[in-house]
């Protein structure tokens, strides 16, 4: 492929007309073509302030790190702000996003750029690009691993990936639709499972972890993919064989992932001895792997060994302070032992994963029992911002909390939602008996 000279991209910045509803705008481009958009955390629009971060500096860093590439894919391009930075530095840039509104806007904003509407997890294009950029995308995805595998298949064997994702910390407060941030160990594990080796961690990303990765030399990561596919089909034996197929010569991270996958399958079938052995082997093979120790902590909790579970969870968090399941294990163990810091651990877990239903309910329950009624209500209200699939029990719980706080109107609204979702629920009937005695 002949290298094309970079040039200043053609840009058509729209004017914005605010809708009567907050954060909704009509972006009007030359020729009066209008795109209805929302100024939220999901993406940033040129010339429009909003809660989404301005990631253009990350794209400038990507251009430096990927210097020499001839063809570049911006995977999850959003409005095209970052794509414009790439176009000014590379001659052959393709942008892709799974959101139809983002694609429509980007096509108007960058009329000379190929912008595709595509599910980022699909992998129909094989080995086409010299470089792929994934910037502030994985944290908004339900399946971040599949997005990285899509990037892996889109790259040539000598290609490079630039990745920038929010850095996780114990006091974080995420805004929807961002459901997760990442630690360095967490990103390393994801990249290994997708067939990447980290080439370099880059400084200067601010709240973002930034790195360059390259495709792994071998294809052992595909055994993990086969195992996951077999598990999704319900074929446990095939999945176990696929996990066991990872060669002894494979990268350490992949071998650990194979053991962790086998442990999970054995545990789901109630086969605790082989599950424990896999976890012990994983912990021995990868002594720095927090998830192996977390698995052992979970097994200890099932066996009623709370003190041992607490010790294992603490060791896991020493390796990765933002390993969610380890924080949850620590909270459950501390709660069972009557430790006072259990509540603090649950709150940290809720901050790390605000869309996790079980954690939010537990935090809200403990807060209410401590008399922190406003906080208990806020946790469940915030949960609604992240999820639209809440069941009647959550609406019922929130309704009782509103009643306790003397917020009768809101309590009745939640009770109505609960009745719509599960009219036969005993809990819903009890709530309405109290509301309409």
ZASE-918503 format. One record per residue (C-alpha): residue in one letter; residue number from 0; x, y, z; chain. Coordinates in pm, 1 decimal, padded with zeros to 6 digits, always signed. Layout:
# residues N
A_NUM_X_Y_Z_A
...
***
This chain:
# residues 437
X_0_+00000.0_+00000.0_+00000.0_A
X_1_+00149.5_+00334.4_-00100.7_A
X_2_+00170.1_+00585.3_+00180.6_A
X_3_-00051.7_+00888.6_+00135.5_A
X_4_+00071.8_+01227.1_+00253.5_A
X_5_-00120.0_+01361.6_+00554.1_A
X_6_-00316.9_+01676.3_+00502.6_A
X_7_-00540.9_+01905.9_+00701.1_A
X_8_-00881.5_+01735.0_+00701.9_A
X_9_-01188.2_+01908.1_+00570.3_A
X_10_-01395.4_+02001.8_+00875.1_A
X_11_-01749.3_+02139.6_+00886.4_A
X_12_-01829.9_+02249.7_+01241.3_A
X_13_-02203.8_+02281.0_+01307.4_A
X_14_-02399.8_+02539.0_+01499.3_A
X_15_-02599.3_+02403.7_+01790.5_A
X_16_-02961.7_+02469.0_+01875.0_A
X_17_-03058.9_+02373.0_+02228.1_A
X_18_-03365.3_+02158.5_+02278.5_A
X_19_-03615.3_+02239.3_+02554.9_A
X_20_-03489.8_+01919.4_+02720.4_A
X_21_-03157.1_+01957.4_+02902.5_A
X_22_-02843.8_+01832.9_+02722.6_A
X_23_-03028.2_+01772.0_+02394.3_A
X_24_-02919.7_+01972.0_+02089.6_A
X_25_-02971.4_+01990.2_+01718.5_A
X_26_-02636.8_+02010.4_+01537.4_A
X_27_-02702.6_+02203.4_+01214.6_A
X_28_-02438.1_+02163.9_+00942.7_A
X_29_-02399.0_+02370.7_+00624.2_A
X_30_-02681.4_+02285.8_+00388.0_A
X_31_-02914.1_+02269.7_+00690.6_A
X_32_-02851.5_+01902.5_+00757.3_A
X_33_-02934.8_+01855.2_+01125.9_A
X_34_-02831.1_+01577.3_+01364.6_A
X_35_-03003.4_+01538.2_+01701.7_A
X_36_-02738.8_+01480.4_+01969.5_A
X_37_-02704.8_+01460.8_+02347.0_A
X_38_-02419.5_+01634.4_+02528.5_A
X_39_-02338.9_+01361.7_+02781.9_A
X_40_-02044.3_+01160.1_+02908.7_A
X_41_-02060.7_+00925.2_+02609.4_A
X_42_-01875.9_+01155.0_+02369.5_A
X_43_-01749.4_+01509.4_+02319.5_A
X_44_-01872.6_+01728.3_+02033.6_A
X_45_-01665.6_+02005.4_+01869.0_A
X_46_-01745.8_+02347.9_+02008.4_A
X_47_-01988.4_+02211.0_+02267.9_A
X_48_-01910.2_+02182.0_+02637.4_A
X_49_-02020.1_+01874.4_+02826.6_A
X_50_-01912.0_+01611.1_+03082.7_A
X_51_-01719.8_+01397.0_+02832.0_A
X_52_-01342.0_+01451.0_+02841.8_A
X_53_-01163.4_+01619.0_+02552.6_A
X_54_-00945.9_+01333.7_+02424.6_A
X_55_-00772.8_+01522.5_+02142.6_A
X_56_-00445.0_+01532.4_+02335.8_A
X_57_-00459.3_+01151.6_+02358.3_A
X_58_-00494.7_+01131.2_+01981.0_A
X_59_-00193.7_+01358.8_+01939.6_A
X_60_-00001.1_+01118.3_+02162.7_A
X_61_-00132.7_+00829.5_+01951.9_A
X_62_-00004.3_+00995.1_+01634.7_A
X_63_+00342.5_+01025.3_+01786.4_A
X_64_+00342.2_+00667.7_+01915.2_A
X_65_+00217.2_+00525.5_+01584.7_A
X_66_+00450.3_+00728.7_+01363.4_A
X_67_+00523.1_+00557.2_+01033.3_A
X_68_+00187.1_+00380.6_+01002.0_A
X_69_+00027.8_+00400.5_+00658.9_A
X_70_-00329.1_+00299.4_+00741.7_A
X_71_-00501.2_+00376.6_+01072.6_A
X_72_-00835.6_+00267.1_+01216.6_A
X_73_-01005.8_+00480.7_+01482.5_A
X_74_-01214.7_+00214.1_+01656.5_A
X_75_-01492.2_+00389.3_+01848.6_A
X_76_-01447.3_+00728.9_+01684.6_A
X_77_-01745.4_+00903.1_+01845.8_A
X_78_-01807.2_+01247.5_+01698.2_A
X_79_-01478.7_+01240.6_+01504.9_A
X_80_-01288.1_+01494.3_+01716.1_A
X_81_-00994.2_+01258.6_+01759.8_A
X_82_-01022.6_+01126.9_+01405.5_A
X_83_-00955.5_+01478.9_+01279.8_A
X_84_-00624.6_+01477.3_+01471.4_A
X_85_-00528.9_+01147.7_+01308.1_A
X_86_-00622.9_+01275.2_+00961.8_A
X_87_-00386.0_+01570.0_+00999.2_A
X_88_-00098.8_+01327.8_+01060.6_A
X_89_-00179.5_+01016.4_+00855.1_A
X_90_-00287.5_+00986.7_+00495.7_A
X_91_-00519.0_+00685.3_+00522.3_A
X_92_-00760.8_+00697.0_+00818.2_A
X_93_-01082.5_+00502.0_+00865.6_A
X_94_-01324.1_+00575.3_+01150.1_A
X_95_-01569.1_+00327.0_+01295.1_A
X_96_-01839.2_+00349.5_+01560.6_A
X_97_-02130.9_+00132.5_+01667.6_A
X_98_-02358.0_+00429.9_+01742.1_A
X_99_-02561.0_+00548.0_+01444.8_A
X_100_-02589.4_+00907.1_+01574.1_A
X_101_-02214.0_+00932.1_+01622.2_A
X_102_-02152.9_+00802.1_+01270.5_A
X_103_-02401.9_+01045.3_+01116.9_A
X_104_-02241.1_+01337.6_+01300.5_A
X_105_-01884.1_+01230.0_+01215.3_A
X_106_-01970.4_+01193.5_+00847.3_A
X_107_-02098.9_+01552.4_+00840.1_A
X_108_-01812.3_+01683.6_+01051.9_A
X_109_-01542.9_+01509.5_+00842.7_A
X_110_-01694.1_+01480.5_+00493.9_A
X_111_-01371.0_+01355.7_+00335.4_A
X_112_-01316.9_+01068.6_+00581.6_A
X_113_-01449.7_+00714.6_+00554.4_A
X_114_-01672.8_+00671.9_+00860.7_A
X_115_-01834.4_+00332.7_+00903.2_A
X_116_-02128.1_+00224.5_+01117.1_A
X_117_-02021.2_-00108.2_+01252.1_A
X_118_-02044.4_-00322.7_+01563.7_A
X_119_-01695.7_-00292.6_+01714.4_A
X_120_-01699.7_-00657.4_+01824.3_A
X_121_-01736.9_-00791.5_+01468.9_A
X_122_-01417.6_-00900.0_+01299.5_A
X_123_-01497.6_-00935.2_+00932.0_A
X_124_-01203.9_-00716.8_+00823.7_A
X_125_-00880.7_-00911.8_+00856.7_A
X_126_-00528.0_-00767.6_+00891.6_A
X_127_-00604.9_-00449.2_+00703.8_A
X_128_-00449.0_-00173.0_+00916.7_A
X_129_-00100.1_-00077.5_+01030.0_A
X_130_-00239.3_+00084.7_+01344.6_A
X_131_-00559.0_+00090.7_+01551.4_A
X_132_-00659.4_+00356.8_+01805.9_A
X_133_-00897.7_+00270.9_+02090.4_A
X_134_-00950.0_+00580.2_+02305.1_A
X_135_-01200.6_+00599.9_+02593.5_A
X_136_-01404.4_+00312.5_+02450.7_A
X_137_-01362.9_-00002.0_+02662.9_A
X_138_-01506.4_+00153.5_+02977.7_A
X_139_-01836.5_+00206.8_+02798.2_A
X_140_-01852.8_-00146.0_+02652.5_A
X_141_-02036.9_-00448.5_+02781.9_A
X_142_-01775.3_-00669.9_+02614.8_A
X_143_-01437.5_-00489.3_+02616.4_A
X_144_-01248.5_-00809.4_+02540.6_A
X_145_-01441.2_-00856.2_+02217.0_A
X_146_-01356.6_-00501.3_+02109.6_A
X_147_-00986.9_-00570.0_+02164.6_A
X_148_-01011.9_-00894.0_+01967.1_A
X_149_-01175.8_-00696.2_+01687.2_A
X_150_-00877.2_-00461.8_+01695.5_A
X_151_-00638.5_-00758.6_+01694.2_A
X_152_-00792.0_-00904.1_+01380.4_A
X_153_-00799.6_-00567.1_+01207.5_A
X_154_-00422.8_-00524.8_+01253.0_A
X_155_-00146.9_-00654.7_+01031.1_A
X_156_+00099.9_-00888.1_+01202.7_A
X_157_+00343.7_-00598.6_+01246.5_A
X_158_+00076.4_-00346.0_+01340.2_A
X_159_+00041.4_-00150.8_+01662.7_A
X_160_-00245.5_-00068.4_+01896.8_A
X_161_-00273.2_+00261.2_+02084.2_A
X_162_-00500.2_+00223.7_+02385.7_A
X_163_-00616.4_+00490.3_+02632.8_A
X_164_-00866.9_+00411.1_+02908.6_A
X_165_-00965.3_+00571.4_+03238.4_A
X_166_-00735.6_+00479.7_+03526.7_A
X_167_-00924.1_+00308.4_+03811.2_A
X_168_-00887.7_+00427.2_+04170.2_A
X_169_-01073.7_+00345.7_+04489.6_A
X_170_-01241.9_+00685.7_+04517.6_A
X_171_-01365.2_+00711.3_+04159.9_A
X_172_-01709.9_+00841.0_+04065.6_A
X_173_-01800.0_+00726.8_+03714.9_A
X_174_-02064.4_+00890.7_+03499.4_A
X_175_-02295.0_+00681.7_+03278.9_A
X_176_-02249.3_+00523.9_+03031.8_A
X_177_-01897.1_+00458.2_+03168.5_A
X_178_-01935.6_+00144.3_+03378.8_A
X_179_-01570.2_+00070.0_+03453.1_A
X_180_-01220.7_+00210.1_+03466.9_A
X_181_-00905.7_-00000.7_+03449.7_A
X_182_-00596.8_-00080.4_+03650.5_A
X_183_-00267.8_-00163.9_+03481.2_A
X_184_-00294.4_-00535.5_+03573.5_A
X_185_-00653.2_-00543.4_+03451.3_A
X_186_-00562.2_-00396.0_+03113.3_A
X_187_-00265.4_-00631.3_+03080.5_A
X_188_-00491.1_-00932.2_+03136.4_A
X_189_-00745.4_-00809.7_+02880.0_A
X_190_-00475.6_-00744.7_+02622.6_A
X_191_-00318.6_-01087.8_+02673.4_A
X_192_-00657.9_-01253.7_+02627.7_A
X_193_-00705.5_-01058.4_+02304.4_A
X_194_-00366.5_-01159.6_+02163.5_A
X_195_-00158.7_-00850.9_+02244.0_A
X_196_+00175.5_-00789.1_+02412.9_A
X_197_+00225.8_-00452.0_+02581.3_A
X_198_+00511.0_-00274.4_+02405.9_A
X_199_+00527.4_+00041.2_+02618.1_A
X_200_+00332.3_+00232.9_+02881.9_A
X_201_+00319.5_+00600.0_+02790.1_A
X_202_+00341.6_+00889.0_+03037.0_A
X_203_+00132.8_+01203.9_+03038.4_A
X_204_-00215.4_+01057.3_+02996.7_A
X_205_-00362.2_+01240.8_+03295.7_A
X_206_-00659.3_+01037.0_+03422.1_A
X_207_-00604.4_+00787.2_+03140.1_A
X_208_-00375.6_+00485.8_+03122.7_A
X_209_-00207.6_+00496.5_+02782.0_A
X_210_-00003.0_+00227.5_+02612.4_A
X_211_+00113.1_+00082.5_+02284.9_A
X_212_+00070.7_-00290.3_+02223.2_A
X_213_+00156.4_-00523.7_+01938.6_A
X_214_+00003.1_-00852.3_+01822.9_A
X_215_+00139.1_-01158.1_+02003.9_A
X_216_+00377.5_-01372.1_+01804.6_A
X_217_+00167.7_-01685.8_+01860.0_A
X_218_-00203.8_-01759.9_+01840.1_A
X_219_-00246.7_-01927.2_+02179.7_A
X_220_-00499.8_-01659.8_+02279.3_A
X_221_-00745.2_-01821.2_+02036.8_A
X_222_-00775.8_-02118.1_+02274.0_A
X_223_-00929.7_-01881.0_+02526.1_A
X_224_-01169.6_-01755.4_+02261.9_A
X_225_-01269.9_-02112.8_+02173.1_A
X_226_-01324.5_-02194.1_+02539.8_A
X_227_-01548.7_-01891.5_+02588.0_A
X_228_-01749.8_-01979.9_+02278.0_A
X_229_-01795.0_-02338.3_+02397.8_A
X_230_-01900.8_-02215.4_+02740.6_A
X_231_-02157.3_-01982.4_+02582.5_A
X_232_-02301.2_-02285.0_+02399.3_A
X_233_-02321.6_-02476.3_+02727.0_A
X_234_-02054.4_-02726.1_+02623.4_A
X_235_-01846.9_-02739.4_+02941.5_A
X_236_-01630.7_-03035.1_+02837.9_A
X_237_-01529.9_-02865.6_+02514.4_A
X_238_-01452.1_-02548.2_+02707.5_A
X_239_-01232.4_-02738.9_+02953.5_A
X_240_-01043.2_-02899.3_+02665.6_A
X_241_-00990.9_-02561.8_+02502.6_A
X_242_-00854.9_-02409.9_+02823.8_A
X_243_-00625.4_-02709.9_+02864.7_A
X_244_-00508.2_-02663.9_+02503.7_A
X_245_-00300.6_-02358.9_+02591.8_A
X_246_+00056.8_-02475.0_+02546.8_A
X_247_+00321.0_-02469.4_+02819.3_A
X_248_+00521.5_-02242.2_+02590.7_A
X_249_+00244.0_-01980.5_+02582.3_A
X_250_+00280.3_-01647.7_+02760.1_A
X_251_+00245.6_-01670.6_+03136.8_A
X_252_-00063.3_-01446.7_+03138.0_A
X_253_-00244.7_-01678.6_+02896.5_A
X_254_-00159.7_-01988.7_+03098.4_A
X_255_-00291.6_-01820.8_+03413.4_A
X_256_-00611.5_-01720.4_+03229.9_A
X_257_-00659.4_-02079.9_+03117.8_A
X_258_-00630.5_-02204.6_+03476.9_A
X_259_-00870.6_-01938.3_+03601.5_A
X_260_-01121.2_-02032.8_+03331.9_A
X_261_-01100.2_-02400.2_+03425.6_A
X_262_-01141.9_-02311.8_+03794.7_A
X_263_-01459.4_-02118.0_+03718.4_A
X_264_-01609.7_-02404.2_+03518.1_A
X_265_-01529.3_-02661.4_+03787.6_A
X_266_-01677.2_-02435.3_+04056.6_A
X_267_-01996.8_-02386.7_+03855.4_A
X_268_-02035.5_-02765.0_+03845.2_A
X_269_-01972.5_-02792.9_+04218.9_A
X_270_-01633.9_-02959.5_+04165.0_A
X_271_-01450.7_-02765.6_+04433.8_A
X_272_-01136.6_-02980.8_+04462.9_A
X_273_-01028.5_-02941.5_+04098.3_A
X_274_-01138.5_-02575.9_+04112.1_A
X_275_-00911.2_-02515.6_+04411.9_A
X_276_-00623.7_-02696.3_+04244.5_A
X_277_-00654.2_-02478.0_+03934.9_A
X_278_-00656.8_-02165.9_+04151.2_A
X_279_-00353.9_-02282.5_+04347.9_A
X_280_-00170.9_-02358.9_+04023.6_A
X_281_-00264.2_-02015.0_+03887.9_A
X_282_-00141.8_-01845.2_+04206.5_A
X_283_+00187.1_-02036.8_+04189.2_A
X_284_+00234.9_-01967.4_+03819.2_A
X_285_+00149.1_-01598.2_+03844.5_A
X_286_+00229.9_-01484.6_+04199.8_A
X_287_+00147.1_-01128.6_+04105.9_A
X_288_-00199.3_-01217.7_+03972.1_A
X_289_-00469.0_-01075.4_+04199.0_A
X_290_-00751.2_-01277.5_+04045.4_A
X_291_-00602.1_-01613.8_+04142.6_A
X_292_-00586.9_-01505.5_+04507.1_A
X_293_-00935.2_-01358.9_+04475.2_A
X_294_-01065.7_-01695.5_+04355.4_A
X_295_-00911.4_-01864.8_+04658.0_A
X_296_-01073.7_-01602.0_+04881.2_A
X_297_-01412.8_-01676.1_+04725.6_A
X_298_-01365.1_-02049.2_+04782.8_A
X_299_-01270.6_-01980.1_+05145.3_A
X_300_-01589.7_-01779.6_+05189.5_A
X_301_-01795.3_-02069.6_+05053.6_A
X_302_-01623.3_-02297.8_+05304.5_A
X_303_-01697.8_-02057.1_+05590.1_A
X_304_-01330.0_-01972.7_+05640.6_A
X_305_-01381.8_-01597.4_+05673.6_A
X_306_-01047.2_-01515.2_+05835.1_A
X_307_-00860.7_-01695.8_+05558.9_A
X_308_-01079.8_-01527.7_+05297.1_A
X_309_-01000.8_-01187.6_+05448.0_A
X_310_-00627.5_-01257.4_+05439.5_A
X_311_-00637.8_-01376.5_+05079.0_A
X_312_-00848.5_-01078.2_+04968.5_A
X_313_-00602.4_-00837.8_+05131.4_A
X_314_-00312.5_-01007.8_+04952.4_A
X_315_-00501.9_-00982.2_+04622.4_A
X_316_-00561.3_-00610.4_+04677.2_A
X_317_-00193.8_-00557.3_+04750.6_A
X_318_-00132.8_-00671.2_+04392.9_A
X_319_-00424.1_-00482.6_+04237.7_A
X_320_-00611.2_-00237.1_+04466.5_A
X_321_-00889.2_-00202.9_+04208.0_A
X_322_-00969.8_-00572.9_+04159.1_A
X_323_-01347.2_-00556.4_+04206.7_A
X_324_-01413.0_-00914.6_+04317.1_A
X_325_-01130.7_-00892.5_+04570.1_A
X_326_-01290.6_-00580.8_+04722.1_A
X_327_-01625.2_-00762.6_+04735.0_A
X_328_-01462.8_-01068.3_+04894.3_A
X_329_-01294.7_-00849.8_+05153.2_A
X_330_-01625.3_-00679.5_+05230.7_A
X_331_-01812.3_-01009.0_+05275.2_A
X_332_-01535.1_-01158.2_+05487.6_A
X_333_-01507.2_-00847.0_+05705.4_A
X_334_-01884.5_-00833.8_+05745.3_A
X_335_-01894.6_-01198.6_+05852.9_A
X_336_-01619.9_-01131.8_+06108.3_A
X_337_-01793.8_-00822.1_+06240.9_A
X_338_-01519.6_-00591.2_+06117.4_A
X_339_-01607.6_-00221.6_+06104.6_A
X_340_-01441.0_-00161.0_+05768.0_A
X_341_-01684.0_-00387.4_+05579.9_A
X_342_-01907.1_-00090.4_+05495.5_A
X_343_-01612.6_+00109.9_+05360.1_A
X_344_-01517.0_-00184.9_+05139.2_A
X_345_-01870.8_-00213.6_+05002.5_A
X_346_-01867.4_+00157.5_+04920.1_A
X_347_-01537.4_+00119.2_+04734.3_A
X_348_-01682.1_-00175.8_+04541.1_A
X_349_-01984.0_+00035.5_+04447.3_A
X_350_-01753.8_+00309.1_+04318.4_A
X_351_-01552.5_+00062.6_+04110.9_A
X_352_-01865.6_-00092.4_+03956.8_A
X_353_-02168.3_+00137.1_+03995.8_A
X_354_-02376.9_-00082.2_+03763.0_A
X_355_-02327.2_-00395.7_+03975.6_A
X_356_-02671.7_-00473.0_+04114.8_A
X_357_-02574.9_-00690.5_+04411.1_A
X_358_-02316.5_-00441.5_+04536.7_A
X_359_-02550.9_-00143.6_+04508.5_A
X_360_-02825.3_-00324.2_+04698.6_A
X_361_-02584.0_-00427.5_+04974.0_A
X_362_-02443.2_-00076.4_+05011.0_A
X_363_-02793.2_+00069.8_+05023.7_A
X_364_-02903.4_-00187.8_+05284.6_A
X_365_-02608.7_-00119.1_+05513.8_A
X_366_-02644.6_+00257.4_+05475.1_A
X_367_-03013.1_+00239.4_+05569.0_A
X_368_-02935.9_+00022.6_+05873.0_A
X_369_-02683.8_+00286.1_+05986.0_A
X_370_-02939.8_+00562.5_+05952.8_A
X_371_-02776.0_+00708.2_+05639.2_A
X_372_-03107.3_+00721.6_+05457.4_A
X_373_-03015.6_+00987.8_+05201.5_A
X_374_-02709.5_+00791.9_+05094.2_A
X_375_-02905.8_+00465.5_+05076.7_A
X_376_-03154.1_+00632.0_+04842.2_A
X_377_-02881.0_+00795.5_+04633.6_A
X_378_-02706.2_+00462.7_+04566.1_A
X_379_-03021.7_+00309.3_+04416.8_A
X_380_-03114.7_+00625.5_+04230.0_A
X_381_-02767.0_+00626.3_+04077.5_A
X_382_-02806.9_+00260.8_+03983.3_A
X_383_-03101.3_+00361.3_+03764.0_A
X_384_-02870.2_+00594.0_+03570.2_A
X_385_-02653.6_+00296.5_+03471.5_A
X_386_-02915.6_+00027.0_+03414.4_A
X_387_-03256.3_+00008.7_+03250.7_A
X_388_-03321.0_-00355.7_+03341.8_A
X_389_-03392.4_-00320.6_+03713.6_A
X_390_-03642.8_-00565.4_+03858.0_A
X_391_-03942.9_-00504.7_+04078.4_A
X_392_-03743.1_-00573.0_+04395.5_A
X_393_-03519.5_-00269.3_+04341.0_A
X_394_-03819.8_-00042.2_+04281.4_A
X_395_-03989.4_-00190.1_+04587.4_A
X_396_-03684.0_-00129.2_+04805.3_A
X_397_-03647.8_+00225.9_+04678.9_A
X_398_-04017.8_+00287.3_+04743.8_A
X_399_-03981.2_+00178.8_+05109.0_A
X_400_-03680.0_+00405.0_+05147.4_A
X_401_-03874.9_+00699.6_+05005.7_A
X_402_-04158.4_+00628.8_+05249.6_A
X_403_-03915.5_+00623.9_+05539.9_A
X_404_-03781.6_+00959.0_+05420.4_A
X_405_-04137.9_+01100.2_+05398.2_A
X_406_-04121.4_+01130.1_+05019.0_A
X_407_-04463.9_+00981.8_+04950.4_A
X_408_-04497.4_+01090.8_+04587.6_A
X_409_-04171.1_+00931.0_+04482.7_A
X_410_-04255.3_+00622.1_+04685.0_A
X_411_-04581.4_+00578.2_+04497.4_A
X_412_-04409.5_+00621.5_+04160.5_A
X_413_-04155.6_+00348.6_+04243.2_A
X_414_-04438.7_+00126.1_+04366.0_A
X_415_-04618.1_+00170.7_+04034.8_A
X_416_-04303.1_+00072.6_+03844.5_A
X_417_-04266.2_-00234.4_+04066.7_A
X_418_-04626.6_-00336.3_+04000.7_A
X_419_-04580.3_-00301.0_+03623.7_A
X_420_-04269.9_-00520.2_+03629.8_A
X_421_-04402.9_-00791.5_+03862.3_A
X_422_-04771.1_-00753.9_+03954.1_A
X_423_-04779.6_-01091.8_+04131.2_A
X_424_-04483.5_-01028.9_+04361.9_A
X_425_-04568.2_-01070.1_+04733.3_A
X_426_-04333.6_-00781.4_+04808.4_A
X_427_-04523.7_-00557.0_+04569.2_A
X_428_-04857.2_-00656.9_+04725.2_A
X_429_-04722.4_-00584.1_+05073.8_A
X_430_-04599.1_-00242.5_+04960.2_A
X_431_-04933.5_-00147.9_+04807.3_A
X_432_-05120.0_-00272.3_+05113.2_A
X_433_-04919.9_-00018.3_+05308.2_A
X_434_-04970.2_+00259.2_+05052.1_A
X_435_-05345.1_+00196.1_+05011.7_A
X_436_-05460.3_+00039.3_+05339.2_A
***
